[in-house]
Amino acid sequence: PIVLKFSAMLDGIAIGAALLPSLKAEYKMGRMRSHGMTGAQTRFTFELPNHRLRFTSKVSATDMSTIPPSA
């Protein structure tokens, strides 16, 4: 089998998506590191010290005078 030793570092990545016209999501990962080897004794580590998932909603203000008191 082919044996490869590797080491990698990535400063970060952000992925965004519009789930609805008024709802957006963003997943952001900070600096990541990985190292290891392939072959008969494959092993690797992956370090991701910080990450976050954020939702942003754009909802227009509601005019409370149009809502009946019993609602």
C-alpha positions as CSV (number, residue, x, y, z in Angstrom):
1,P,0.0,0.0,0.0
2,I,1.0,3.6,-0.6
3,V,2.0,5.4,2.6
4,L,1.6,9.2,2.8
5,K,2.5,11.4,5.7
6,F,0.6,14.7,5.7
7,S,0.2,17.9,7.6
8,A,-2.3,20.7,6.7
9,M,-3.5,24.0,8.2
10,L,-6.4,26.1,7.1
11,D,-7.0,29.6,8.4
12,G,-10.8,29.3,8.3
13,I,-13.9,28.9,6.2
14,A,-17.4,30.3,6.3
15,I,-20.5,28.7,4.6
16,G,-23.7,30.7,4.2
17,A,-27.2,29.8,3.1
18,A,-30.6,31.4,2.8
19,L,-33.0,29.0,4.3
20,L,-36.0,31.2,3.7
21,P,-36.2,34.8,2.2
22,S,-36.2,36.1,5.8
23,L,-33.9,33.5,7.4
24,K,-30.2,33.1,6.8
25,A,-27.7,30.7,8.3
26,E,-23.9,30.9,8.5
27,Y,-21.5,28.1,9.7
28,K,-18.0,29.5,10.4
29,M,-14.9,27.5,11.4
30,G,-11.7,29.1,12.7
31,R,-8.2,27.8,12.2
32,M,-8.0,24.1,11.6
33,R,-5.0,21.7,11.7
34,S,-4.7,18.1,10.6
35,H,-1.8,15.6,10.4
36,G,-1.4,11.9,10.0
37,M,-0.5,9.1,7.6
38,T,-2.2,6.6,5.3
39,G,-1.4,3.0,4.6
40,A,-1.7,-0.2,6.6
41,Q,-1.5,1.8,9.9
42,T,-3.7,4.7,8.9
43,R,-4.2,7.4,11.6
44,F,-4.8,11.1,11.6
45,T,-5.9,13.9,13.9
46,F,-8.1,16.9,13.2
47,E,-8.1,20.0,15.4
48,L,-11.0,22.5,15.2
49,P,-10.7,24.7,18.3
50,N,-13.6,27.0,17.5
51,H,-16.7,27.0,15.3
52,R,-20.1,28.6,15.3
53,L,-23.5,28.3,13.7
54,R,-25.5,31.6,13.4
55,F,-29.0,32.3,12.3
56,T,-30.1,35.8,11.2
57,S,-33.8,36.6,10.8
58,K,-35.2,39.7,9.1
59,V,-38.7,40.2,10.4
60,S,-40.6,43.4,9.8
61,A,-42.1,45.2,12.9
62,T,-45.7,44.3,13.7
63,D,-48.2,47.1,14.1
64,M,-49.8,46.2,17.4
65,S,-52.8,48.5,16.8
66,T,-54.1,46.1,14.1
67,I,-54.1,43.0,16.4
68,P,-57.4,42.5,18.3
69,P,-57.1,42.5,22.1
70,S,-58.4,39.0,22.3
71,A,-55.5,37.6,20.2
